Amino acid sequence: MEFTLRNNFNEYEIMEEFIVSHQDQKNREVLYDTIQGRGAFRRFKDKIIELGFDKQWYTYKESKIRQLVIEWCKEHNLEI
């Protein structure tokens, strides 16, 4: 069961959703450019720290992972 949950967790997609959630178009563009190509995760982490979005990112990411876990548990009839 653990394997299935891991396959449903795609941090890159969560980063893209986080970027889209920003109101400021310039920040969206900067962050989107940051996640292109090799080293995307490191550049993203560095850029969110530079822009002061790191706490917002970790809260967002935690919320998304929590949702995935809850959905997975429901799909497998597991009590949360």
Secondary structure, 3 states (H helix, E strand, C coil): CHHHHHHHCCHHHHHHHHHHHCCCHHHHHHHHHHCCCCCHHHHHHHHHHHHCCHHHHHHHHHHHHHHHHHHHHHHCCCCC
